[in-house]
Amino acid sequence: MARKTLKMVFKDDQDNQRTISVTDPKDHYEENEVKNAMDAIIASNALMAKEAVLTGKVKAYLENVEVEPIGIE
């Protein structure tokens, strides 16, 4: 079973990186879709991390993880 996550990495005003993860994203994104979404998140000032405000974009990527359950019962 595969699991996909969209990871958007931001920089905050304390020069730390913060990651927002979106589980079960759609299969494909255009670059502008993700850039615009990240810009909207920054502009909204709605998200804070440890009293720091998001100030810039670092990177975004789709992470694919293959999950293989192991029976332990």
All heavy atoms as TSV, in Angstrom:
chain	resi	resn	atom	element	x	y	z
A	1	MET	N	N	0.851	-1.166	0.000
A	1	MET	CA	C	0.000	0.000	0.000
A	1	MET	C	C	0.904	1.239	0.000
A	1	MET	O	O	1.796	1.370	0.810
A	1	MET	CB	C	-0.900	-0.036	1.241
A	1	MET	CG	C	-1.594	1.245	1.538
A	1	MET	SD	S	-2.809	1.163	2.868
A	1	MET	CE	C	-1.833	0.753	4.286
A	2	ALA	N	N	0.672	2.141	-0.941
A	2	ALA	CA	C	1.463	3.372	-1.032
A	2	ALA	C	C	0.715	4.527	-0.382
A	2	ALA	O	O	-0.505	4.596	-0.431
A	2	ALA	CB	C	1.757	3.691	-2.485
A	3	ARG	N	N	1.473	5.415	0.203
A	3	ARG	CA	C	0.913	6.598	0.846
A	3	ARG	C	C	1.633	7.823	0.287
A	3	ARG	O	O	2.853	7.847	0.206
A	3	ARG	CB	C	1.132	6.504	2.349
A	3	ARG	CG	C	0.207	7.328	3.135
A	3	ARG	CD	C	0.310	7.119	4.620
A	3	ARG	NE	N	1.401	6.235	5.032
A	3	ARG	CZ	C	1.586	5.813	6.258
A	3	ARG	NH1	N	0.763	6.169	7.196
A	3	ARG	NH2	N	2.590	5.039	6.569
A	4	LYS	N	N	0.880	8.828	-0.117
A	4	LYS	CA	C	1.450	10.030	-0.714
A	4	LYS	C	C	1.154	11.231	0.181
A	4	LYS	O	O	0.069	11.340	0.741
A	4	LYS	CB	C	0.854	10.261	-2.098
A	4	LYS	CG	C	1.462	11.418	-2.852
A	4	LYS	CD	C	0.804	11.613	-4.189
A	4	LYS	CE	C	1.304	10.553	-5.133
A	4	LYS	NZ	N	0.928	10.822	-6.529
A	5	THR	N	N	2.157	12.123	0.297
A	5	THR	CA	C	2.005	13.335	1.098
A	5	THR	C	C	2.647	14.504	0.354
A	5	THR	O	O	3.744	14.372	-0.175
A	5	THR	CB	C	2.701	13.175	2.470
A	5	THR	OG1	O	2.202	12.008	3.118
A	5	THR	CG2	C	2.461	14.378	3.358
A	6	LEU	N	N	1.956	15.627	0.311
A	6	LEU	CA	C	2.529	16.860	-0.218
A	6	LEU	C	C	3.204	17.567	0.938
A	6	LEU	O	O	2.575	17.810	1.979
A	6	LEU	CB	C	1.436	17.758	-0.814
A	6	LEU	CG	C	1.862	19.171	-1.199
A	6	LEU	CD1	C	2.910	19.149	-2.304
A	6	LEU	CD2	C	0.648	19.996	-1.620
A	7	LYS	N	N	4.493	17.879	0.780
A	7	LYS	CA	C	5.256	18.580	1.814
A	7	LYS	C	C	5.591	19.977	1.300
A	7	LYS	O	O	6.140	20.129	0.207
A	7	LYS	CB	C	6.562	17.844	2.128
A	7	LYS	CG	C	6.392	16.405	2.569
A	7	LYS	CD	C	6.129	16.319	4.028
A	7	LYS	CE	C	6.149	14.862	4.481
A	7	LYS	NZ	N	6.268	14.722	5.898
A	8	MET	N	N	5.237	20.990	2.070
A	8	MET	CA	C	5.567	22.376	1.746
A	8	MET	C	C	6.433	22.917	2.877
A	8	MET	O	O	6.017	22.935	4.028
A	8	MET	CB	C	4.293	23.205	1.597
A	8	MET	CG	C	3.429	22.776	0.430
A	8	MET	SD	S	1.893	23.714	0.290
A	8	MET	CE	C	0.948	22.984	1.654
A	9	VAL	N	N	7.643	23.327	2.524
A	9	VAL	CA	C	8.608	23.769	3.523
A	9	VAL	C	C	8.743	25.288	3.439
A	9	VAL	O	O	8.976	25.843	2.365
A	9	VAL	CB	C	9.980	23.093	3.303
A	9	VAL	CG1	C	10.952	23.490	4.403
A	9	VAL	CG2	C	9.826	21.565	3.237
A	10	PHE	N	N	8.603	25.934	4.593
A	10	PHE	CA	C	8.645	27.390	4.706
A	10	PHE	C	C	9.798	27.804	5.611
A	10	PHE	O	O	10.269	27.029	6.432
A	10	PHE	CB	C	7.349	27.919	5.331
A	10	PHE	CG	C	6.119	27.649	4.529
A	10	PHE	CD1	C	5.433	26.443	4.651
A	10	PHE	CD2	C	5.629	28.599	3.653
A	10	PHE	CE1	C	4.284	26.182	3.921
A	10	PHE	CE2	C	4.475	28.361	2.916
A	10	PHE	CZ	C	3.812	27.149	3.051
A	11	LYS	N	N	10.189	29.070	5.494
A	11	LYS	CA	C	11.121	29.685	6.429
A	11	LYS	C	C	10.314	30.627	7.301
A	11	LYS	O	O	9.379	31.276	6.822
A	11	LYS	CB	C	12.198	30.450	5.662
A	11	LYS	CG	C	13.286	31.030	6.556
A	11	LYS	CD	C	14.477	31.529	5.768
A	11	LYS	CE	C	14.083	32.766	4.985
A	11	LYS	NZ	N	15.242	33.435	4.376
A	12	ASP	N	N	10.682	30.706	8.591
A	12	ASP	CA	C	9.973	31.634	9.474
A	12	ASP	C	C	10.857	32.836	9.812
A	12	ASP	O	O	12.020	32.901	9.398
A	12	ASP	CB	C	9.439	30.926	10.723
A	12	ASP	CG	C	10.518	30.419	11.660
A	12	ASP	OD1	O	11.658	30.931	11.625
A	12	ASP	OD2	O	10.232	29.505	12.454
A	13	ASP	N	N	10.308	33.771	10.567
A	13	ASP	CA	C	11.049	34.997	10.879
A	13	ASP	C	C	12.176	34.790	11.879
A	13	ASP	O	O	12.911	35.720	12.188
A	13	ASP	CB	C	10.090	36.098	11.345
A	13	ASP	CG	C	9.328	35.760	12.607
A	13	ASP	OD1	O	9.424	34.607	13.088
A	13	ASP	OD2	O	8.606	36.633	13.107
A	14	GLN	N	N	12.346	33.567	12.368
A	14	GLN	CA	C	13.467	33.233	13.239
A	14	GLN	C	C	14.484	32.367	12.491
A	14	GLN	O	O	15.329	31.724	13.082
A	14	GLN	CB	C	12.963	32.535	14.496
A	14	GLN	CG	C	12.081	33.439	15.335
A	14	GLN	CD	C	11.492	32.740	16.542
A	14	GLN	OE1	O	11.839	31.599	16.870
A	14	GLN	NE2	N	10.587	33.417	17.227
A	15	ASP	N	N	14.354	32.334	11.161
A	15	ASP	CA	C	15.249	31.620	10.244
A	15	ASP	C	C	15.241	30.097	10.454
A	15	ASP	O	O	16.245	29.432	10.238
A	15	ASP	CB	C	16.673	32.167	10.321
A	15	ASP	CG	C	17.426	31.949	9.013
A	15	ASP	OD1	O	16.776	31.944	7.945
A	15	ASP	OD2	O	18.660	31.766	9.057
A	16	ASN	N	N	14.114	29.578	10.907
A	16	ASN	CA	C	13.926	28.136	11.018
A	16	ASN	C	C	13.066	27.659	9.860
A	16	ASN	O	O	12.313	28.432	9.276
A	16	ASN	CB	C	13.229	27.773	12.336
A	16	ASN	CG	C	14.070	28.121	13.530
A	16	ASN	OD1	O	15.232	27.775	13.603
A	16	ASN	ND2	N	13.485	28.846	14.470
A	17	GLN	N	N	13.168	26.375	9.547
A	17	GLN	CA	C	12.305	25.796	8.520
A	17	GLN	C	C	11.123	25.102	9.183
A	17	GLN	O	O	11.273	24.432	10.199
A	17	GLN	CB	C	13.080	24.803	7.657
A	17	GLN	CG	C	14.083	25.474	6.755
A	17	GLN	CD	C	14.692	24.519	5.754
A	17	GLN	OE1	O	14.374	23.337	5.699
A	17	GLN	NE2	N	15.596	25.039	4.943
A	18	ARG	N	N	9.952	25.291	8.576
A	18	ARG	CA	C	8.708	24.683	9.060
A	18	ARG	C	C	8.046	23.961	7.902
A	18	ARG	O	O	7.983	24.486	6.790
A	18	ARG	CB	C	7.750	25.745	9.602
A	18	ARG	CG	C	8.341	26.613	10.676
A	18	ARG	CD	C	8.619	25.804	11.915
A	18	ARG	NE	N	9.250	26.659	12.918
A	18	ARG	CZ	C	9.743	26.191	14.031
A	18	ARG	NH1	N	9.691	24.900	14.295
A	18	ARG	NH2	N	10.299	26.994	14.904
A	19	THR	N	N	7.538	22.767	8.147
A	19	THR	CA	C	6.932	21.957	7.093
A	19	THR	C	C	5.452	21.760	7.357
A	19	THR	O	O	5.054	21.417	8.474
A	19	THR	CB	C	7.617	20.576	6.997
A	19	THR	OG1	O	9.015	20.772	6.761
A	19	THR	CG2	C	7.020	19.739	5.877
A	20	ILE	N	N	4.663	21.974	6.313
A	20	ILE	CA	C	3.238	21.662	6.348
A	20	ILE	C	C	3.055	20.432	5.468
A	20	ILE	O	O	3.498	20.411	4.322
A	20	ILE	CB	C	2.387	22.834	5.825
A	20	ILE	CG1	C	2.529	24.042	6.750
A	20	ILE	CG2	C	0.918	22.416	5.687
A	20	ILE	CD1	C	1.831	25.285	6.251
A	21	SER	N	N	2.409	19.410	6.011
A	21	SER	CA	C	2.172	18.162	5.280
A	21	SER	C	C	0.686	18.020	4.975
A	21	SER	O	O	-0.154	18.210	5.857
A	21	SER	CB	C	2.619	16.966	6.115
A	21	SER	OG	O	4.000	17.055	6.398
A	22	VAL	N	N	0.391	17.670	3.728
A	22	VAL	CA	C	-0.988	17.438	3.304
A	22	VAL	C	C	-1.099	15.980	2.889
A	22	VAL	O	O	-0.471	15.553	1.913
A	22	VAL	CB	C	-1.376	18.358	2.119
A	22	VAL	CG1	C	-2.791	18.082	1.664
A	22	VAL	CG2	C	-1.182	19.823	2.488
A	23	THR	N	N	-1.876	15.204	3.639
A	23	THR	CA	C	-2.026	13.785	3.317
A	23	THR	C	C	-3.054	13.592	2.210
A	23	THR	O	O	-3.982	14.386	2.067
A	23	THR	CB	C	-2.453	12.975	4.559
A	23	THR	OG1	O	-3.645	13.531	5.084
A	23	THR	CG2	C	-1.368	12.991	5.613
A	24	ASP	N	N	-2.862	12.566	1.437
A	24	ASP	CA	C	-3.747	12.208	0.327
A	24	ASP	C	C	-3.974	13.365	-0.653
A	24	ASP	O	O	-5.117	13.709	-0.970
A	24	ASP	CB	C	-5.096	11.689	0.842
A	24	ASP	CG	C	-4.946	10.427	1.666
A	24	ASP	OD1	O	-4.116	9.575	1.283
A	24	ASP	OD2	O	-5.648	10.284	2.672
A	25	PRO	N	N	-2.897	13.987	-1.142
A	25	PRO	CA	C	-3.068	15.064	-2.120
A	25	PRO	C	C	-3.449	14.488	-3.468
A	25	PRO	O	O	-3.389	13.267	-3.681
A	25	PRO	CB	C	-1.676	15.691	-2.181
A	25	PRO	CG	C	-0.761	14.527	-1.950
A	25	PRO	CD	C	-1.485	13.682	-0.925
A	26	LYS	N	N	-3.813	15.365	-4.400
A	26	LYS	CA	C	-4.102	14.870	-5.743
A	26	LYS	C	C	-2.805	14.372	-6.389
A	26	LYS	O	O	-1.709	14.642	-5.887
A	26	LYS	CB	C	-4.797	15.941	-6.585
A	26	LYS	CG	C	-3.991	17.178	-6.870
A	26	LYS	CD	C	-4.847	18.171	-7.651
A	26	LYS	CE	C	-4.012	19.347	-8.133
A	26	LYS	NZ	N	-4.804	20.282	-8.924
A	27	ASP	N	N	-2.918	13.654	-7.494
A	27	ASP	CA	C	-1.768	12.998	-8.104
A	27	ASP	C	C	-0.764	13.941	-8.743
A	27	ASP	O	O	0.417	13.633	-8.832
A	27	ASP	CB	C	-2.226	11.974	-9.151
A	27	ASP	CG	C	-2.877	10.772	-8.511
A	27	ASP	OD1	O	-2.517	10.427	-7.368
A	27	ASP	OD2	O	-3.753	10.170	-9.154
A	28	HIS	N	N	-1.205	15.088	-9.223
A	28	HIS	CA	C	-0.290	15.986	-9.939
A	28	HIS	C	C	-0.608	17.442	-9.615
A	28	HIS	O	O	-1.770	17.815	-9.498
A	28	HIS	CB	C	-0.423	15.763	-11.456
A	28	HIS	CG	C	0.420	16.690	-12.264
A	28	HIS	ND1	N	1.778	16.551	-12.366
A	28	HIS	CD2	C	0.106	17.793	-12.974
A	28	HIS	CE1	C	2.260	17.512	-13.125
A	28	HIS	NE2	N	1.258	18.292	-13.507
A	29	TYR	N	N	0.440	18.237	-9.468
A	29	TYR	CA	C	0.302	19.676	-9.250
A	29	TYR	C	C	1.159	20.413	-10.259
A	29	TYR	O	O	2.276	20.001	-10.554
A	29	TYR	CB	C	0.785	20.081	-7.847
A	29	TYR	CG	C	-0.127	19.642	-6.745
A	29	TYR	CD1	C	0.064	18.442	-6.084
A	29	TYR	CD2	C	-1.184	20.443	-6.353
A	29	TYR	CE1	C	-0.784	18.039	-5.070
A	29	TYR	CE2	C	-2.037	20.057	-5.328
A	29	TYR	CZ	C	-1.828	18.851	-4.697
A	29	TYR	OH	O	-2.660	18.460	-3.689
A	30	GLU	N	N	0.656	21.536	-10.759
A	30	GLU	CA	C	1.466	22.444	-11.556
A	30	GLU	C	C	2.277	23.289	-10.568
A	30	GLU	O	O	1.820	23.561	-9.450
A	30	GLU	CB	C	0.585	23.351	-12.418
A	30	GLU	CG	C	-0.250	22.604	-13.455
A	30	GLU	CD	C	0.591	21.914	-14.515
A	30	GLU	OE1	O	1.662	22.447	-14.873
A	30	GLU	OE2	O	0.168	20.831	-14.980
A	31	GLU	N	N	3.472	23.704	-10.975
A	31	GLU	CA	C	4.310	24.512	-10.084
A	31	GLU	C	C	3.574	25.738	-9.556
A	31	GLU	O	O	3.668	26.058	-8.365
A	31	GLU	CB	C	5.584	24.951	-10.813
A	31	GLU	CG	C	6.609	23.869	-10.966
A	31	GLU	CD	C	7.888	24.379	-11.615
A	31	GLU	OE1	O	8.104	25.606	-11.694
A	31	GLU	OE2	O	8.675	23.533	-12.047
A	32	ASN	N	N	2.863	26.427	-10.439
A	32	ASN	CA	C	2.167	27.647	-10.015
A	32	ASN	C	C	1.099	27.383	-8.972
A	32	ASN	O	O	0.836	28.243	-8.125
A	32	ASN	CB	C	1.569	28.376	-11.218
A	32	ASN	CG	C	2.615	29.136	-11.989
A	32	ASN	OD1	O	3.686	29.451	-11.453
A	32	ASN	ND2	N	2.337	29.423	-13.242
A	33	GLU	N	N	0.448	26.219	-9.015
A	33	GLU	CA	C	-0.572	25.894	-8.016
A	33	GLU	C	C	0.036	25.870	-6.620
A	33	GLU	O	O	-0.514	26.432	-5.675
A	33	GLU	CB	C	-1.199	24.526	-8.297
A	33	GLU	CG	C	-2.101	24.437	-9.476
A	33	GLU	CD	C	-2.622	23.019	-9.641
A	33	GLU	OE1	O	-1.875	22.161	-10.154
A	33	GLU	OE2	O	-3.783	22.794	-9.253
A	34	VAL	N	N	1.175	25.192	-6.506
A	34	VAL	CA	C	1.820	25.061	-5.201
A	34	VAL	C	C	2.411	26.403	-4.772
A	34	VAL	O	O	2.256	26.810	-3.612
A	34	VAL	CB	C	2.892	23.953	-5.225
A	34	VAL	CG1	C	3.609	23.864	-3.892
A	34	VAL	CG2	C	2.256	22.606	-5.573
A	35	LYS	N	N	3.078	27.110	-5.687
A	35	LYS	CA	C	3.634	28.429	-5.351
A	35	LYS	C	C	2.539	29.370	-4.865
A	35	LYS	O	O	2.705	30.056	-3.850
A	35	LYS	CB	C	4.324	29.042	-6.571
A	35	LYS	CG	C	5.641	28.422	-6.908
A	35	LYS	CD	C	6.228	29.099	-8.149
A	35	LYS	CE	C	7.512	28.439	-8.572
A	35	LYS	NZ	N	8.072	29.049	-9.802
A	36	ASN	N	N	1.418	29.416	-5.585
A	36	ASN	CA	C	0.317	30.299	-5.192
A	36	ASN	C	C	-0.274	29.909	-3.845
A	36	ASN	O	O	-0.621	30.774	-3.032
A	36	ASN	CB	C	-0.767	30.317	-6.270
A	36	ASN	CG	C	-0.316	30.997	-7.544
A	36	ASN	OD1	O	0.641	31.769	-7.548
A	36	ASN	ND2	N	-0.989	30.692	-8.642
A	37	ALA	N	N	-0.406	28.610	-3.597
A	37	ALA	CA	C	-0.931	28.144	-2.314
A	37	ALA	C	C	0.013	28.538	-1.174
A	37	ALA	O	O	-0.433	29.025	-0.123
A	37	ALA	CB	C	-1.132	26.632	-2.337
A	38	MET	N	N	1.315	28.356	-1.400
A	38	MET	CA	C	2.287	28.712	-0.367
A	38	MET	C	C	2.298	30.225	-0.127
A	38	MET	O	O	2.360	30.673	1.017
A	38	MET	CB	C	3.676	28.198	-0.745
A	38	MET	CG	C	3.763	26.673	-0.713
A	38	MET	SD	S	5.360	26.030	-1.256
A	38	MET	CE	C	6.339	26.298	0.242
A	39	ASP	N	N	2.208	31.006	-1.207
A	39	ASP	CA	C	2.142	32.465	-1.054
A	39	ASP	C	C	0.903	32.875	-0.266
A	39	ASP	O	O	0.968	33.772	0.589
A	39	ASP	CB	C	2.134	33.152	-2.426
A	39	ASP	CG	C	3.495	33.135	-3.110
A	39	ASP	OD1	O	4.525	32.975	-2.414
A	39	ASP	OD2	O	3.525	33.269	-4.351
A	40	ALA	N	N	-0.221	32.220	-0.521
A	40	ALA	CA	C	-1.459	32.531	0.195
A	40	ALA	C	C	-1.339	32.184	1.681
A	40	ALA	O	O	-1.818	32.934	2.540
A	40	ALA	CB	C	-2.639	31.792	-0.433
A	41	ILE	N	N	-0.681	31.080	1.979
A	41	ILE	CA	C	-0.477	30.685	3.379
A	41	ILE	C	C	0.372	31.732	4.092
A	41	ILE	O	O	0.067	32.156	5.210
A	41	ILE	CB	C	0.164	29.282	3.468
A	41	ILE	CG1	C	-0.851	28.220	3.025
A	41	ILE	CG2	C	0.683	28.999	4.876
A	41	ILE	CD1	C	-0.256	26.846	2.787
A	42	ILE	N	N	1.456	32.171	3.433
A	42	ILE	CA	C	2.333	33.188	4.031
A	42	ILE	C	C	1.575	34.497	4.221
A	42	ILE	O	O	1.626	35.109	5.295
A	42	ILE	CB	C	3.583	33.400	3.157
A	42	ILE	CG1	C	4.457	32.134	3.170
A	42	ILE	CG2	C	4.384	34.605	3.642
A	42	ILE	CD1	C	5.536	32.112	2.106
A	43	ALA	N	N	0.868	34.932	3.188
A	43	ALA	CA	C	0.159	36.223	3.230
A	43	ALA	C	C	-0.949	36.252	4.281
A	43	ALA	O	O	-1.241	37.301	4.858
A	43	ALA	CB	C	-0.418	36.540	1.859
A	44	SER	N	N	-1.543	35.097	4.556
A	44	SER	CA	C	-2.660	35.061	5.502
A	44	SER	C	C	-2.231	35.261	6.951
A	44	SER	O	O	-3.044	35.627	7.799
A	44	SER	CB	C	-3.403	33.724	5.391
A	44	SER	OG	O	-2.627	32.676	5.970
A	45	ASN	N	N	-0.961	34.989	7.245
A	45	ASN	CA	C	-0.463	35.040	8.630
A	45	ASN	C	C	-1.322	34.207	9.568
A	45	ASN	O	O	-1.392	34.485	10.763
A	45	ASN	CB	C	-0.382	36.478	9.147
A	45	ASN	CG	C	0.798	37.211	8.573
A	45	ASN	OD1	O	1.847	36.625	8.330
A	45	ASN	ND2	N	0.624	38.487	8.319
A	46	ALA	N	N	-1.990	33.204	9.031
A	46	ALA	CA	C	-2.890	32.380	9.839
A	46	ALA	C	C	-2.150	31.287	10.600
A	46	ALA	O	O	-2.662	30.779	11.585
A	46	ALA	CB	C	-3.950	31.743	8.941
A	47	LEU	N	N	-0.959	30.938	10.139
A	47	LEU	CA	C	-0.213	29.861	10.780
A	47	LEU	C	C	1.027	30.406	11.472
A	47	LEU	O	O	1.796	31.162	10.889
A	47	LEU	CB	C	0.212	28.809	9.747
A	47	LEU	CG	C	-0.928	28.122	9.007
A	47	LEU	CD1	C	-0.369	27.197	7.938
A	47	LEU	CD2	C	-1.805	27.348	9.969
A	48	MET	N	N	1.188	29.999	12.716
A	48	MET	CA	C	2.386	30.364	13.463
A	48	MET	C	C	2.996	29.087	14.017
A	48	MET	O	O	2.288	28.137	14.330
A	48	MET	CB	C	2.062	31.310	14.612
A	48	MET	CG	C	1.597	32.673	14.166
A	48	MET	SD	S	1.340	33.785	15.561
A	48	MET	CE	C	3.000	34.002	16.158
A	49	ALA	N	N	4.298	29.074	14.124
A	49	ALA	CA	C	5.001	27.928	14.684
A	49	ALA	C	C	5.903	28.429	15.808
A	49	ALA	O	O	6.837	29.202	15.563
A	49	ALA	CB	C	5.824	27.229	13.609
A	50	LYS	N	N	5.615	28.038	17.016
A	50	LYS	CA	C	6.401	28.460	18.178
A	50	LYS	C	C	6.602	29.968	18.193
A	50	LYS	O	O	7.709	30.473	18.297
A	50	LYS	CB	C	7.737	27.721	18.206
A	50	LYS	CG	C	7.582	26.233	18.384
A	50	LYS	CD	C	8.922	25.556	18.504
A	50	LYS	CE	C	8.718	24.059	18.652
A	50	LYS	NZ	N	9.953	23.340	18.768
A	51	GLU	N	N	5.510	30.681	18.027
A	51	GLU	CA	C	5.492	32.137	18.049
A	51	GLU	C	C	6.298	32.772	16.918
A	51	GLU	O	O	6.712	33.923	17.009
A	51	GLU	CB	C	5.943	32.656	19.409
A	51	GLU	CG	C	5.038	32.186	20.531
A	51	GLU	CD	C	5.449	32.745	21.876
A	51	GLU	OE1	O	6.120	33.788	21.922
A	51	GLU	OE2	O	5.082	32.118	22.882
A	52	ALA	N	N	6.558	32.031	15.856
A	52	ALA	CA	C	7.261	32.561	14.688
A	52	ALA	C	C	6.289	32.613	13.513
A	52	ALA	O	O	5.425	31.762	13.366
A	52	ALA	CB	C	8.453	31.677	14.345
A	53	VAL	N	N	6.440	33.616	12.675
A	53	VAL	CA	C	5.572	33.818	11.520
A	53	VAL	C	C	6.278	33.302	10.270
A	53	VAL	O	O	7.481	33.504	10.093
A	53	VAL	CB	C	5.249	35.322	11.361
A	53	VAL	CG1	C	4.409	35.573	10.130
A	53	VAL	CG2	C	4.560	35.848	12.601
A	54	LEU	N	N	5.520	32.628	9.408
A	54	LEU	CA	C	6.091	32.148	8.148
A	54	LEU	C	C	6.393	33.337	7.243
A	54	LEU	O	O	5.551	34.220	7.066
A	54	LEU	CB	C	5.123	31.186	7.461
A	54	LEU	CG	C	4.730	29.942	8.259
A	54	LEU	CD1	C	3.733	29.108	7.469
A	54	LEU	CD2	C	5.947	29.128	8.639
A	55	THR	N	N	7.608	33.362	6.673
A	55	THR	CA	C	8.021	34.514	5.883
A	55	THR	C	C	8.442	34.181	4.452
A	55	THR	O	O	8.543	35.079	3.627
A	55	THR	CB	C	9.202	35.239	6.557
A	55	THR	OG1	O	10.286	34.312	6.710
A	55	THR	CG2	C	8.798	35.808	7.899
A	56	GLY	N	N	8.722	32.919	4.152
A	56	GLY	CA	C	9.183	32.587	2.807
A	56	GLY	C	C	9.035	31.123	2.475
A	56	GLY	O	O	8.819	30.283	3.359
A	57	LYS	N	N	9.152	30.839	1.175
A	57	LYS	CA	C	9.077	29.468	0.689
A	57	LYS	C	C	10.492	28.899	0.588
A	57	LYS	O	O	11.407	29.603	0.169
A	57	LYS	CB	C	8.428	29.411	-0.698
A	57	LYS	CG	C	7.023	29.981	-0.753
A	57	LYS	CD	C	6.414	29.860	-2.143
A	57	LYS	CE	C	7.117	30.654	-3.194
A	57	LYS	NZ	N	6.820	32.080	-3.220
A	58	VAL	N	N	10.664	27.637	0.943
A	58	VAL	CA	C	11.945	26.955	0.798
A	58	VAL	C	C	11.854	25.939	-0.331
A	58	VAL	O	O	12.630	25.974	-1.284
A	58	VAL	CB	C	12.386	26.275	2.106
A	58	VAL	CG1	C	13.666	25.482	1.917
A	58	VAL	CG2	C	12.548	27.307	3.212
A	59	LYS	N	N	10.883	25.017	-0.231
A	59	LYS	CA	C	10.698	23.995	-1.261
A	59	LYS	C	C	9.369	23.302	-1.041
A	59	LYS	O	O	8.733	23.447	-0.001
A	59	LYS	CB	C	11.828	22.971	-1.238
A	59	LYS	CG	C	11.914	22.172	0.059
A	59	LYS	CD	C	13.109	21.230	0.045
A	59	LYS	CE	C	13.281	20.584	1.426
A	59	LYS	NZ	N	14.457	19.732	1.470
A	60	ALA	N	N	8.971	22.538	-2.045
A	60	ALA	CA	C	7.766	21.705	-1.950
A	60	ALA	C	C	8.041	20.432	-2.724
A	60	ALA	O	O	8.770	20.437	-3.727
A	60	ALA	CB	C	6.563	22.428	-2.519
A	61	TYR	N	N	7.472	19.320	-2.244
A	61	TYR	CA	C	7.678	18.050	-2.932
A	61	TYR	C	C	6.588	17.056	-2.542
A	61	TYR	O	O	5.941	17.205	-1.513
A	61	TYR	CB	C	9.067	17.470	-2.628
A	61	TYR	CG	C	9.357	17.254	-1.155
A	61	TYR	CD1	C	9.140	16.020	-0.559
A	61	TYR	CD2	C	9.843	18.285	-0.358
A	61	TYR	CE1	C	9.410	15.809	0.784
A	61	TYR	CE2	C	10.111	18.095	0.979
A	61	TYR	CZ	C	9.898	16.850	1.537
A	61	TYR	OH	O	10.153	16.657	2.886
A	62	LEU	N	N	6.395	16.072	-3.413
A	62	LEU	CA	C	5.489	14.970	-3.122
A	62	LEU	C	C	6.330	13.822	-2.584
A	62	LEU	O	O	7.313	13.425	-3.196
A	62	LEU	CB	C	4.736	14.524	-4.373
A	62	LEU	CG	C	3.640	15.472	-4.844
A	62	LEU	CD1	C	3.129	15.052	-6.213
A	62	LEU	CD2	C	2.493	15.507	-3.850
A	63	GLU	N	N	5.932	13.303	-1.446
A	63	GLU	CA	C	6.636	12.193	-0.820
A	63	GLU	C	C	5.783	10.940	-0.988
A	63	GLU	O	O	4.604	10.933	-0.624
A	63	GLU	CB	C	6.849	12.495	0.660
A	63	GLU	CG	C	7.543	11.403	1.424
A	63	GLU	CD	C	7.733	11.803	2.873
A	63	GLU	OE1	O	6.753	11.703	3.637
A	63	GLU	OE2	O	8.839	12.230	3.216
A	64	ASN	N	N	6.373	9.896	-1.538
A	64	ASN	CA	C	5.683	8.620	-1.703
A	64	ASN	C	C	6.322	7.605	-0.765
A	64	ASN	O	O	7.540	7.406	-0.799
A	64	ASN	CB	C	5.800	8.114	-3.146
A	64	ASN	CG	C	5.044	8.994	-4.104
A	64	ASN	OD1	O	3.848	9.154	-3.979
A	64	ASN	ND2	N	5.749	9.591	-5.050
A	65	VAL	N	N	5.499	6.983	0.057
A	65	VAL	CA	C	5.982	5.992	1.012
A	65	VAL	C	C	5.251	4.689	0.750
A	65	VAL	O	O	4.021	4.653	0.694
A	65	VAL	CB	C	5.736	6.457	2.468
A	65	VAL	CG1	C	6.152	5.381	3.451
A	65	VAL	CG2	C	6.459	7.762	2.739
A	66	GLU	N	N	5.995	3.644	0.590
A	66	GLU	CA	C	5.415	2.319	0.425
A	66	GLU	C	C	5.276	1.688	1.805
A	66	GLU	O	O	6.275	1.550	2.532
A	66	GLU	CB	C	6.308	1.453	-0.469
A	66	GLU	CG	C	5.710	0.120	-0.829
A	66	GLU	CD	C	4.500	0.242	-1.738
A	66	GLU	OE1	O	4.447	1.159	-2.576
A	66	GLU	OE2	O	3.602	-0.605	-1.597
A	67	VAL	N	N	4.068	1.341	2.183
A	67	VAL	CA	C	3.797	0.761	3.485
A	67	VAL	C	C	3.488	-0.709	3.303
A	67	VAL	O	O	2.593	-1.077	2.554
A	67	VAL	CB	C	2.610	1.480	4.179
A	67	VAL	CG1	C	2.301	0.836	5.513
A	67	VAL	CG2	C	2.908	2.956	4.321
A	68	GLU	N	N	4.236	-1.533	3.991
A	68	GLU	CA	C	4.029	-2.974	3.910
A	68	GLU	C	C	3.735	-3.507	5.319
A	68	GLU	O	O	4.635	-3.616	6.153
A	68	GLU	CB	C	5.293	-3.657	3.359
A	68	GLU	CG	C	5.123	-5.123	3.132
A	68	GLU	CD	C	6.356	-5.744	2.495
A	68	GLU	OE1	O	7.084	-5.027	1.792
A	68	GLU	OE2	O	6.561	-6.944	2.723
A	69	PRO	N	N	2.458	-3.792	5.586
A	69	PRO	CA	C	2.097	-4.295	6.919
A	69	PRO	C	C	2.775	-5.632	7.230
A	69	PRO	O	O	2.983	-6.456	6.333
A	69	PRO	CB	C	0.582	-4.475	6.836
A	69	PRO	CG	C	0.149	-3.668	5.659
A	69	PRO	CD	C	1.303	-3.663	4.710
A	70	ILE	N	N	3.108	-5.819	8.475
A	70	ILE	CA	C	3.705	-7.072	8.946
A	70	ILE	C	C	2.759	-7.656	9.976
A	70	ILE	O	O	2.446	-6.999	10.992
A	70	ILE	CB	C	5.090	-6.824	9.561
A	70	ILE	CG1	C	6.033	-6.252	8.499
A	70	ILE	CG2	C	5.639	-8.114	10.152
A	70	ILE	CD1	C	7.375	-5.831	9.028
A	71	GLY	N	N	2.289	-8.858	9.725
A	71	GLY	CA	C	1.372	-9.502	10.658
A	71	GLY	C	C	2.117	-9.914	11.928
A	71	GLY	O	O	3.141	-10.582	11.864
A	72	ILE	N	N	1.637	-9.466	13.066
A	72	ILE	CA	C	2.300	-9.797	14.320
A	72	ILE	C	C	1.389	-10.590	15.257
A	72	ILE	O	O	1.736	-10.847	16.393
A	72	ILE	CB	C	2.821	-8.531	15.023
A	72	ILE	CG1	C	1.680	-7.552	15.289
A	72	ILE	CG2	C	3.924	-7.881	14.204
A	72	ILE	CD1	C	2.062	-6.386	16.178
A	73	GLU	N	N	0.217	-10.934	14.783
A	73	GLU	CA	C	-0.717	-11.685	15.646
A	73	GLU	C	C	-0.622	-13.151	15.372
A	73	GLU	O	O	-0.358	-13.639	14.356
A	73	GLU	CB	C	-2.133	-11.189	15.415
A	73	GLU	CG	C	-2.280	-9.767	15.865
A	73	GLU	CD	C	-3.688	-9.233	15.611
A	73	GLU	OE1	O	-4.602	-10.010	15.265
A	73	GLU	OE2	O	-3.855	-8.035	15.789
